[in-house]
Amino acid sequence: MSVPTFYGKELRWKREAAGLSLEDLVRGSFYGKTYLSDIERGERRMPLDLARHADQVLGTDGFFERCCEDVRRARRGTHAEYFADVLASERRATEIEEWGPCLLPGPLQLEPYIRAVVLAAHPSTSDDLLAAKVADRRGRADLVEESDGPETWAVLHESILHEPVLPQGDMAEQLAHVAALARKRRFIPQVLLRNAGPHPFMMGTARFLTFPDEPPLMYTEGMYSGQLIDDPALVRQYAKAYDRLRATALAPEASIRLIEAAAEDYRNGKHPERFEPPTVA
């Protein structure tokens, strides 16, 4: 049994032993019964303030507060600490929108690509830790590979296709994988051309998470840090900028064909030709 599942079962046992319903336990907190139910099923981590509230109501002498960090570490595996809340949130999302200025989004990456990215950032990583990191990151692939995953939209900069991080054969396989997922309608890609001119998000990444029963979130990341933004006004401002970014990029079908063409060029030992849009007289 996983740590989050054990933690959730323990919470449910304590709640039922006290004769309390979900509504009873969350009364006086800022959370709803659906949120608490997700925690009891091991699908969502318990925030520290809710853990303290549960300890007070159930008389558990700080047990759930003390266990919070253990559950957090168990859920994130080898992922960075700052990414833990994103991991907990993306499984609940109904829609994910992403901007990839330099790299393919994580759920689209195959093992060679993941390995190259990890070693670029952490060159002294041991073989065992590297294997664990690759496995954890590859484990997120079901977000785009499974038919019941969230609706996903990804805007990719053209440089991702033309500045390979892998040998040609591996790069061909990676891009073919991305194109195949798009053809299966697992996600919608748009390529932003290198000559698109000034556009939103010229600095930094962006990832938007939309949920059925809670406000949307936006996440941005640097090389060794990340920030989850939940302020509604700021998230809306970022979302409007993302809409303008999508309007600047190629249409999805043209983008898929461009990715497929790049994969074919790598497969044939060629460097992909840069896309030149037709000029307008």
Stockholm file with secondary structure:
# STOCKHOLM 1.0

chainA/1-281         MSVPTFYGKELRWKREAAGLSLEDLVRGSFYGKTYLSDIERGERRMPLDLARHADQVLGTDGFFERCCEDVRRARRGTHAEYFADVLASERRATEIEEWGPCLLPGPLQLEPYIRAVVLAAHPSTSDDLLAAKVADRRGRADLVEESDGPETWAVLHESILHEPVLPQGDMAEQLAHVAALARKRRFIPQVLLRNAGPHPFMMGTARFLTFPDEPPLMYTEGMYSGQLIDDPALVRQYAKAYDRLRATALAPEASIRLIEAAAEDYRNGKHPERFEPPTVA
#=GR chainA/1-281 SS CCHHHHHHHHHHHHHHHTTCCHHHHHTTSSCCHHHHHHHHTTSSCCCHHHHHHHHHHHTCTTHHHHHHHHHHHHHHTTSCGGGHHHHHHHTTCSEEEEEESSSCCGGGCCHHHHHHHHHHHCTTCCHHHHHHHHHHHHGGGHHHHSTTSCEEEEEEETHHHHSCSSCHHHHHHHHHHHHHHHHTTSSEEEEECTTSCSCSCSSSCEEEEECSSSCCEEEEECSSCEEEECCHHHHHHHHHHHHHHHHHSCCHHHHHHHHHHHHHHHHTTCCCCCCCCCCCC
#=GC SS_cons         CCHHHHHHHHHHHHHHHTTCCHHHHHTTSSCCHHHHHHHHTTSSCCCHHHHHHHHHHHTCTTHHHHHHHHHHHHHHTTSCGGGHHHHHHHTTCSEEEEEESSSCCGGGCCHHHHHHHHHHHCTTCCHHHHHHHHHHHHGGGHHHHSTTSCEEEEEEETHHHHSCSSCHHHHHHHHHHHHHHHHTTSSEEEEECTTSCSCSCSSSCEEEEECSSSCCEEEEECSSCEEEECCHHHHHHHHHHHHHHHHHSCCHHHHHHHHHHHHHHHHTTCCCCCCCCCCCC
//
